[in-house]
Every structure is written in structure tokens, then in C-alpha cells.
Amino acid sequence: MSTETPARLAVRKTYKLFIGGAFPRSESGRSYQVHSPSGEFLANAALASRKDVRDAVKAARAATGKWSGATAYNRGQILYRVAEMLEGRRDQFVAEVKAAEGVSRKDAAVLVDAAIDRWVWYAGWSDKIAQIHGGANPVAGPYFNLSSPEPTGVVGIVAPADSSLLGLVSVVAPAIVGGNTVVVIASEDRPLPAVSLAEVLATSDLPGGVVNLLTGKVAEMGPWLAAHMDVNAIDLTGVTDPTLGGEFEVAAAENLKRVIRPSSPDWSADPGVSRMLSLLEIKTVWHPKGV
């Protein structure tokens, strides 16, 4: 009698979208295969449609009141909680980044650790942004003149194409720490760490709809996100086609969206505060004094 354990069939996972705190399939019912840089099949991912973009924007808009109305300290607590949960699933993310980016396990671990540290870094900035980008202004006259940063609103993001986790965190965290909500188009070829990050966000204290994540083709979803009249700003960092990037900028101009143009920064470098500040607006209040 044989004592060998029979070979198991591989359980192939189909990754879904992340909209409004839930994980729906694309309304189109489509999916696509995700492969490693060496051509190995990794999983199936949902191929999001125009309707999915609209649903994600609707969810992001519905979440703006609660998220922007939370205290800066509370937003910092929630971002820190995300970092804690990422730390607990570190091995999973190392394996996924290794497979997605075709790097060694050691290099993947460095990237994952940097992504976790970046969440912590932005969490610490949550209640300090107003101190460097607002305050009392010296004016000539009997007035108090006070400026304070406020969130822009709903931000569309095209995530970096080549940095599946660290780059993603580096564009999402600075957007939400200031009170914005986001609709993210994940890396088309390397989406799996992004969807795993969505699973972390879904089980953290982050309210549903603050981060909405779509997988699929940037060329298909990008025009609808850039032109959507209920999106207040768009980050085109991950757009690799200059012609496509120009078309998105033209579409974004229709309702005067703020635009972060395509770029290829060194994600391992100090991120600074410019990306946070670019997605905030300044409200200035005048009040008479001594009257």
C-alpha cells in the first residue's frame, strides 16, 4: 500500500476589485492573467470597466465626509494600524513582490520593509501638516488672518507601473493622510501586491470607500477617471505612455482638476512633503480683532 501523499491541484486565485470596502468582481465579468517577469502564471485579476470606475468614484465621494471630518490624530492612528497589519503579513508581501517584480527574496524584503516604514512615516505627519502649511498670517490691519489646509476631495491615482508595493504606498498614503479619498488604478502588469494591500485595508480601521482599487488596463480606465466630473485631482505618476498622459491632462482640465504629472521618482528616496501638500487646498479666514 502506497504511503505517498497524492499531488494536490493548485488553488488558483482570482483577485477581485476593491470598491467601497467590498471585493466585487468587475461588472463586465472579465478577468486577465497575471504573469511574473519570467512568464510564470501567477493568478487571474479582474479586468475593470468604465462602470467600475464610476462605482469607485461614487464610493470615494460617499466616504469623503467621514474621512475628512475625522481628526488628524485619528487618521494617523488608522494609517499606523495599516502598517501594523502589513508587518504581520510581511512574509506574504515579500513573496508577492518577489514574484511580481522578479527580484531576489532579499531585495523584495527591503522593498516591503520600506513600504511599511513609509506608512508609519505618513501616519506621523497626519497631525503636523497644518503646522507647516498653515497658521497665522501677519497682515496690515486689525484682523486675525488664519490659513489651514483642507483636503481636495476625491483623487484619482494611476499607480506606478514598476513598483508594485512601495511605489503604490508612496502615492496612496500621502493622498489619504490629509483627508482625501482615492480611486487607484493598480499597476497593470503587477497588480497582485496591490490587491493584497486592499485586503489589509479592508480589515483595518480604514472606513470603506477611502481607498478604492481597480485592476486592469490603464488605457481603458484612465480616460474615464481623468474626465470624471466628481474627481477633484488626479495623480498620473504611473502613466508610462507620454501620448496617453497628455490626453489624460486635457481631460482633467475640463473641471480644473489638480494634476500630478507622470514621473519616475526613486521610491526608496526620502519622499518629502510635496506630494502631500500638492493634494491639499488652503482655506484662509479673516476675523476682526480689537473691535
ZABAKE-413676 format. One record per residue (C-alpha): x, y, z; residue in three letters. Coordinates in nm, 2 decimals, always signed. Layout:
      xx      yy      zz  code
       X       Y       Z   ALA
...
% end
This chain:
      xx      yy      zz  code
   +0.00   +0.00   +0.00   MET
   +0.15   +0.34   -0.10   SER
   +0.20   +0.59   +0.17   THR
   +0.28   +0.88   -0.07   GLU
   +0.07   +1.19   -0.04   THR
   -0.12   +1.24   -0.37   PRO
   -0.03   +1.56   -0.55   ALA
   -0.28   +1.84   -0.50   ARG
   -0.42   +2.06   -0.76   LEU
   -0.31   +2.42   -0.73   ALA
   -0.58   +2.65   -0.60   VAL
   -0.56   +2.94   -0.85   ARG
   -0.69   +3.26   -0.70   LYS
   -0.89   +3.52   -0.89   THR
   -0.82   +3.86   -0.74   TYR
   -1.12   +4.10   -0.73   LYS
   -1.16   +4.47   -0.72   LEU
   -1.18   +4.68   -0.40   PHE
   -1.47   +4.93   -0.40   ILE
   -1.65   +5.08   -0.11   GLY
   -1.48   +4.84   +0.14   GLY
   -1.61   +4.53   -0.05   ALA
   -1.45   +4.30   -0.31   PHE
   -1.68   +4.28   -0.62   PRO
   -1.60   +4.12   -0.95   ARG
   -1.59   +4.35   -1.24   SER
   -1.94   +4.43   -1.36   GLU
   -1.82   +4.32   -1.71   SER
   -1.73   +3.97   -1.58   GLY
   -1.39   +4.00   -1.74   ARG
   -1.05   +3.89   -1.60   SER
   -0.70   +3.87   -1.72   TYR
   -0.40   +3.66   -1.65   GLN
   -0.11   +3.80   -1.44   VAL
   +0.24   +3.66   -1.51   HIS
   +0.58   +3.71   -1.35   SER
   +0.85   +3.89   -1.55   PRO
   +0.98   +3.54   -1.65   SER
   +0.64   +3.44   -1.79   GLY
   +0.52   +3.22   -1.50   GLU
   +0.14   +3.23   -1.44   PHE
   +0.06   +3.39   -1.10   LEU
   -0.31   +3.44   -1.08   ALA
   -0.61   +3.60   -1.25   ASN
   -0.71   +3.96   -1.18   ALA
   -1.04   +4.14   -1.25   ALA
   -1.04   +4.35   -1.57   LEU
   -1.22   +4.66   -1.45   ALA
   -1.45   +4.86   -1.68   SER
   -1.59   +5.21   -1.72   ARG
   -1.88   +5.12   -1.50   LYS
   -1.64   +5.00   -1.23   ASP
   -1.46   +5.34   -1.24   VAL
   -1.79   +5.52   -1.19   ARG
   -1.88   +5.29   -0.90   ASP
   -1.54   +5.35   -0.74   ALA
   -1.57   +5.73   -0.77   VAL
   -1.92   +5.71   -0.62   LYS
   -1.79   +5.51   -0.32   ALA
   -1.50   +5.75   -0.28   ALA
   -1.73   +6.05   -0.28   ARG
   -1.96   +5.89   -0.02   ALA
   -1.66   +5.84   +0.21   ALA
   -1.53   +6.19   +0.19   THR
   -1.74   +6.34   +0.47   GLY
   -1.65   +6.08   +0.74   LYS
   -1.28   +6.07   +0.64   TRP
   -1.22   +6.44   +0.60   SER
   -1.42   +6.50   +0.92   GLY
   -1.21   +6.27   +1.13   ALA
   -0.94   +6.43   +1.34   THR
   -0.59   +6.44   +1.20   ALA
   -0.48   +6.24   +1.50   TYR
   -0.74   +5.97   +1.43   ASN
   -0.63   +5.94   +1.06   ARG
   -0.27   +5.90   +1.19   GLY
   -0.38   +5.62   +1.42   GLN
   -0.55   +5.44   +1.13   ILE
   -0.25   +5.47   +0.90   LEU
   -0.03   +5.33   +1.17   TYR
   -0.27   +5.04   +1.22   ARG
   -0.23   +4.96   +0.85   VAL
   +0.15   +4.95   +0.90   ALA
   +0.10   +4.71   +1.19   GLU
   -0.11   +4.48   +0.98   MET
   +0.14   +4.49   +0.69   LEU
   +0.41   +4.39   +0.94   GLU
   +0.20   +4.09   +1.04   GLY
   +0.17   +3.98   +0.68   ARG
   +0.53   +4.07   +0.59   ARG
   +0.62   +3.72   +0.45   ASP
   +0.32   +3.71   +0.22   GLN
   +0.41   +4.05   +0.07   PHE
   +0.77   +3.96   +0.03   VAL
   +0.67   +3.65   -0.17   ALA
   +0.43   +3.86   -0.38   GLU
   +0.67   +4.14   -0.45   VAL
   +0.94   +3.88   -0.54   LYS
   +0.71   +3.72   -0.79   ALA
   +0.57   +4.04   -0.93   ALA
   +0.89   +4.23   -0.98   GLU
   +1.13   +3.94   -1.05   GLY
   +1.37   +4.03   -0.77   VAL
   +1.55   +3.82   -0.51   SER
   +1.38   +3.75   -0.18   ARG
   +1.63   +3.97   +0.00   LYS
   +1.56   +4.27   -0.23   ASP
   +1.19   +4.21   -0.20   ALA
   +1.22   +4.21   +0.18   ALA
   +1.39   +4.55   +0.15   VAL
   +1.11   +4.69   -0.06   LEU
   +0.84   +4.56   +0.17   VAL
   +1.01   +4.69   +0.48   ASP
   +1.04   +5.03   +0.31   ALA
   +0.67   +5.03   +0.23   ALA
   +0.58   +4.95   +0.59   ILE
   +0.81   +5.23   +0.72   ASP
   +0.65   +5.47   +0.47   ARG
   +0.30   +5.41   +0.62   TRP
   +0.45   +5.48   +0.96   VAL
   +0.62   +5.80   +0.83   TRP
   +0.30   +5.94   +0.68   TYR
   +0.10   +5.84   +0.98   ALA
   +0.33   +6.06   +1.18   GLY
   +0.27   +6.36   +0.95   TRP
   -0.11   +6.35   +0.99   SER
   -0.13   +6.60   +1.27   ASP
   +0.17   +6.80   +1.17   LYS
   +0.07   +6.91   +0.81   ILE
   -0.12   +7.21   +0.93   ALA
   +0.17   +7.33   +1.13   GLN
   +0.40   +7.36   +0.83   ILE
   +0.14   +7.45   +0.57   HIS
   -0.09   +7.68   +0.77   GLY
   -0.11   +7.91   +1.07   GLY
   -0.15   +8.28   +1.15   ALA
   -0.05   +8.52   +0.88   ASN
   +0.09   +8.87   +0.95   PRO
   -0.15   +9.12   +0.79   VAL
   -0.17   +9.50   +0.80   ALA
   -0.50   +9.58   +0.98   GLY
   -0.70   +9.48   +1.28   PRO
   -0.76   +9.12   +1.18   TYR
   -0.68   +8.77   +1.26   PHE
   -0.58   +8.60   +0.94   ASN
   -0.56   +8.22   +0.97   LEU
   -0.48   +7.97   +0.70   SER
   -0.54   +7.59   +0.73   SER
   -0.50   +7.31   +0.48   PRO
   -0.81   +7.11   +0.37   GLU
   -0.84   +6.80   +0.16   PRO
   -0.90   +6.85   -0.21   THR
   -1.17   +6.57   -0.22   GLY
   -1.17   +6.27   -0.45   VAL
   -0.83   +6.19   -0.60   VAL
   -0.77   +5.96   -0.90   GLY
   -0.44   +5.78   -0.90   ILE
   -0.25   +5.58   -1.17   VAL
   -0.01   +5.38   -0.96   ALA
   +0.35   +5.33   -1.06   PRO
   +0.38   +5.05   -1.32   ALA
   +0.71   +4.91   -1.20   ASP
   +0.69   +4.94   -0.82   SER
   +0.41   +4.71   -0.71   SER
   +0.40   +4.79   -0.34   LEU
   +0.65   +5.06   -0.24   LEU
   +0.55   +5.29   -0.52   GLY
   +0.18   +5.22   -0.46   LEU
   +0.21   +5.31   -0.09   VAL
   +0.41   +5.62   -0.18   SER
   +0.12   +5.76   -0.39   VAL
   -0.18   +5.64   -0.18   VAL
   -0.06   +5.73   +0.18   ALA
   +0.02   +6.10   +0.11   PRO
   -0.32   +6.14   -0.06   ALA
   -0.53   +5.99   +0.22   ILE
   -0.34   +6.12   +0.52   VAL
   -0.47   +6.47   +0.45   GLY
   -0.83   +6.36   +0.44   GLY
   -0.87   +6.28   +0.06   ASN
   -1.03   +5.97   -0.07   THR
   -0.88   +5.79   -0.37   VAL
   -0.96   +5.57   -0.67   VAL
   -0.65   +5.38   -0.77   VAL
   -0.57   +5.21   -1.09   ILE
   -0.31   +4.95   -0.99   ALA
   +0.00   +4.85   -1.19   SER
   -0.14   +4.67   -1.50   GLU
   +0.13   +4.41   -1.51   ASP
   +0.20   +4.38   -1.13   ARG
   -0.14   +4.42   -0.96   PRO
   -0.13   +4.14   -0.70   LEU
   +0.05   +4.31   -0.41   PRO
   -0.19   +4.60   -0.46   ALA
   -0.49   +4.37   -0.41   VAL
   -0.33   +4.21   -0.11   SER
   -0.28   +4.56   +0.03   LEU
   -0.66   +4.62   -0.03   ALA
   -0.72   +4.31   +0.19   GLU
   -0.52   +4.47   +0.46   VAL
   -0.71   +4.79   +0.43   LEU
   -1.04   +4.61   +0.44   ALA
   -0.96   +4.46   +0.78   THR
   -0.81   +4.77   +0.93   SER
   -0.99   +5.06   +1.08   ASP
   -1.00   +5.25   +0.74   LEU
   -1.36   +5.34   +0.65   PRO
   -1.49   +5.17   +0.34   GLY
   -1.46   +5.39   +0.03   GLY
   -1.15   +5.58   +0.14   VAL
   -0.93   +5.37   -0.08   VAL
   -1.08   +5.20   -0.39   ASN
   -0.86   +4.99   -0.61   LEU
   -0.91   +4.88   -0.97   LEU
   -0.71   +4.64   -1.17   THR
   -0.69   +4.62   -1.55   GLY
   -0.58   +4.84   -1.84   LYS
   -0.48   +5.20   -1.78   VAL
   -0.56   +5.29   -2.14   ALA
   -0.92   +5.17   -2.09   GLU
   -1.00   +5.31   -1.74   MET
   -0.78   +5.62   -1.74   GLY
   -0.98   +5.84   -1.97   PRO
   -1.30   +5.79   -1.77   TRP
   -1.12   +5.86   -1.44   LEU
   -0.94   +6.17   -1.58   ALA
   -1.27   +6.31   -1.73   ALA
   -1.50   +6.23   -1.44   HIS
   -1.66   +6.55   -1.31   MET
   -1.67   +6.43   -0.95   ASP
   -1.29   +6.37   -0.93   VAL
   -1.11   +6.67   -0.79   ASN
   -0.75   +6.58   -0.86   ALA
   -0.56   +6.32   -1.05   ILE
   -0.21   +6.17   -1.00   ASP
   -0.07   +6.04   -1.33   LEU
   +0.26   +5.93   -1.18   THR
   +0.22   +5.57   -1.32   GLY
   +0.13   +5.67   -1.68   VAL
   +0.42   +5.54   -1.90   THR
   +0.29   +5.65   -2.24   ASP
   +0.35   +6.02   -2.30   PRO
   +0.07   +6.05   -2.55   THR
   -0.18   +5.89   -2.31   LEU
   -0.06   +6.11   -2.03   GLY
   -0.12   +6.42   -2.24   GLY
   -0.47   +6.30   -2.32   GLU
   -0.54   +6.25   -1.95   PHE
   -0.42   +6.60   -1.87   GLU
   -0.65   +6.75   -2.13   VAL
   -0.95   +6.55   -2.00   ALA
   -0.86   +6.66   -1.64   ALA
   -0.87   +7.03   -1.74   ALA
   -1.25   +7.01   -1.81   GLU
   -1.33   +7.06   -1.44   ASN
   -0.99   +7.22   -1.34   LEU
   -0.86   +6.91   -1.16   LYS
   -0.53   +6.93   -0.99   ARG
   -0.28   +6.72   -1.18   VAL
   +0.04   +6.55   -1.07   ILE
   +0.22   +6.48   -1.40   ARG
   +0.38   +6.14   -1.49   PRO
   +0.72   +6.08   -1.34   SER
   +0.96   +5.81   -1.24   SER
   +1.10   +5.90   -0.90   PRO
   +1.33   +5.70   -0.69   ASP
   +1.08   +5.54   -0.45   TRP
   +1.35   +5.45   -0.20   SER
   +1.45   +5.81   -0.15   ALA
   +1.31   +6.04   +0.12   ASP
   +0.96   +6.13   -0.01   PRO
   +0.94   +6.48   +0.14   GLY
   +0.61   +6.65   +0.19   VAL
   +0.55   +6.79   -0.16   SER
   +0.31   +6.51   -0.26   ARG
   +0.10   +6.56   +0.05   MET
   +0.08   +6.93   +0.00   LEU
   +0.00   +6.91   -0.37   SER
   -0.33   +6.74   -0.28   LEU
   -0.44   +6.99   -0.02   LEU
   -0.62   +7.33   -0.05   GLU
   -0.57   +7.62   +0.17   ILE
   -0.86   +7.80   +0.34   LYS
   -0.79   +8.14   +0.48   THR
   -1.02   +8.31   +0.73   VAL
   -1.02   +8.68   +0.82   TRP
   -1.17   +8.79   +1.15   HIS
   -1.17   +9.14   +1.30   PRO
   -1.00   +9.19   +1.63   LYS
   -1.00   +9.47   +1.88   GLY
   -1.34   +9.60   +1.77   VAL
% end
